[in-house]
Amino acid sequence: MYNLYIDIGNTAVKWLFNGEYQSVLVADFSIDLLPQASRVHVSCVGDKSVLGSLDNTTFVRSQATFASFKSAYDSPQDLGIDRFLAMIAAIDQLPNQNILIIDVGSACTFDLVLASGEHQGGLIMPGLGVLRRSFDQFSSQSKNITLESLASNTIDGWEYGTSQMLMSVITAQIENHQSKLGELQVLLTGGDAKMVAYRLNQSVIIKQNLVLEGLALYAQSHN
């Protein structure tokens, strides 16, 4: 029987089984949606209780090293498991290259890995949805990224401002690391990856399931 790989985020639950990827919002998730599997491997940055008492389940943790990967964290176990798994997948898929992994989801994270596999560290900031809900008087459910320069009303002003905030940081991080390293592959993952990529004047690779790919890679190496 195939292994089942599950990624529990703050917004969605994704899983990989028999080469097929599935995703549902956390609010709509039920363990009845999951296929039967002999072993279940889980990456969790959200609420692990959504899995109830699912049998044969292993929650993986970040490691100091994996293949050529070497964590920059003084306490490697404190590195978010989603970031760890995304990095080992990126290194596996793009070996011997400098890589900037940007996960654009509930949080927006940046991790730089050199061609040697050495993690240089990263950044964490609110994702677009969190930014939009950060002030009660302006709170918005809009998922648009609008790069107009100025607005003539408050609703648009909030949408344009938060869009500019997110995109300015992403662009600055890419350009900063490109200027220092020269050759740099940029990988985008997370729920807003396609939307961000569309608005970037940069060459990027979109990998929607990078965390699950890293989880499968990690689990298979520990069989």
Residue pairs with C-beta under 8 A, 6 or more apart in sequence:
1 36
1 37
1 38
2 17
2 18
2 35
2 37
2 38
3 17
3 37
3 38
3 39
3 40
3 41
3 216
3 219
4 15
4 16
4 17
4 34
4 35
4 37
4 39
4 40
4 41
5 15
5 16
5 17
5 40
5 41
5 42
5 43
5 212
5 215
5 216
5 219
6 13
6 14
6 15
6 34
6 40
6 41
6 42
6 43
6 51
6 215
7 13
7 14
7 15
7 42
7 43
7 44
7 82
7 211
7 212
7 215
8 26
8 42
8 43
8 44
8 45
8 46
8 47
8 48
8 50
8 51
9 26
9 45
9 46
9 82
9 105
9 106
10 26
10 45
10 46
10 105
10 106
10 107
11 25
11 26
11 46
11 105
11 106
11 129
11 191
12 23
12 24
12 25
12 26
12 191
13 23
13 24
13 25
13 26
13 29
13 46
13 50
14 21
14 22
14 23
14 209
14 211
14 212
15 21
15 22
15 23
15 34
15 212
16 22
16 209
16 212
16 213
16 215
16 216
17 34
17 35
17 37
18 35
21 208
21 209
21 212
22 33
24 33
26 46
26 47
26 50
29 50
31 50
31 51
31 52
31 54
34 54
37 56
38 56
39 56
39 58
39 219
40 51
40 54
40 55
40 56
40 57
40 58
41 57
41 58
41 60
41 215
41 216
41 218
41 219
42 48
42 51
42 57
42 58
42 59
42 60
42 215
43 59
43 60
43 81
43 82
43 85
43 211
43 212
43 214
43 215
44 59
44 81
45 80
45 81
45 82
48 59
51 57
58 219
60 81
60 85
60 215
60 218
60 219
61 77
61 81
62 71
62 73
62 76
62 77
62 78
62 79
62 80
62 81
62 83
62 84
63 71
63 76
63 77
63 84
64 70
64 71
64 76
65 71
66 84
66 88
66 218
66 221
67 88
67 91
67 92
67 117
67 221
68 91
68 95
68 116
68 117
69 87
69 88
69 91
69 113
69 117
69 119
70 117
70 118
70 119
71 79
71 84
71 119
72 118
72 119
72 120
72 121
72 122
73 79
73 119
73 121
80 109
80 124
82 103
82 109
82 211
83 101
83 103
83 109
83 111
83 122
84 214
85 210
85 211
85 212
85 213
85 214
85 215
85 217
85 218
86 101
86 103
86 111
86 187
86 189
86 210
86 211
86 214
87 99
87 101
87 111
87 113
87 119
87 214
88 214
88 217
88 218
89 207
89 210
89 211
89 213
89 214
89 217
90 99
90 101
90 113
90 187
90 207
90 210
90 214
91 99
91 113
91 117
92 213
92 214
92 217
93 207
93 213
94 185
94 187
94 205
96 115
97 115
97 183
97 185
98 112
98 113
98 114
98 115
98 177
98 181
98 183
98 184
98 185
99 112
99 113
99 184
99 185
99 186
99 187
100 110
100 111
100 112
100 113
100 173
100 174
100 177
100 184
100 185
100 186
100 187
101 109
101 110
101 111
101 112
101 113
101 187
101 189
101 210
102 108
102 109
102 110
102 170
102 173
102 174
102 186
102 187
102 188
102 189
102 190
102 193
102 196
103 109
103 188
103 189
103 190
103 210
103 211
104 127
104 128
104 166
104 170
104 188
104 189
104 190
104 191
104 192
104 193
104 196
105 127
105 190
105 191
105 192
106 127
106 129
106 130
106 191
107 124
107 125
107 126
107 127
107 130
108 124
108 125
108 126
108 127
108 128
108 166
108 169
108 170
108 190
109 122
109 123
109 124
109 125
110 122
110 123
110 173
111 119
111 121
111 122
112 119
112 120
112 121
112 122
112 177
113 119
113 120
114 120
114 181
123 173
125 169
126 134
127 166
127 190
127 192
128 143
128 145
128 162
128 163
128 166
128 192
129 141
129 143
131 162
131 165
131 166
132 138
132 139
132 140
132 141
132 142
132 158
132 159
132 162
133 139
133 140
133 141
135 158
138 154
138 158
140 155
140 158
140 159
140 162
142 159
143 192
143 195
144 159
144 163
145 163
145 166
145 167
145 192
145 195
145 196
145 199
146 156
146 159
146 160
146 163
147 160
147 163
147 164
147 167
147 199
148 156
148 160
149 160
150 160
151 157
151 159
151 160
151 161
166 196
167 196
167 199
167 200
170 196
170 200
171 200
171 201
171 202
174 184
174 186
174 200
174 202
177 184
178 184
185 205
186 202
186 203
186 204
186 205
187 204
187 205
187 206
187 207
187 210
188 194
188 196
188 197
188 204
188 205
188 206
188 207
189 206
189 207
189 208
189 209
189 210
189 211
190 208
193 206
193 207
193 208
194 206
194 208
197 204
197 206
207 213
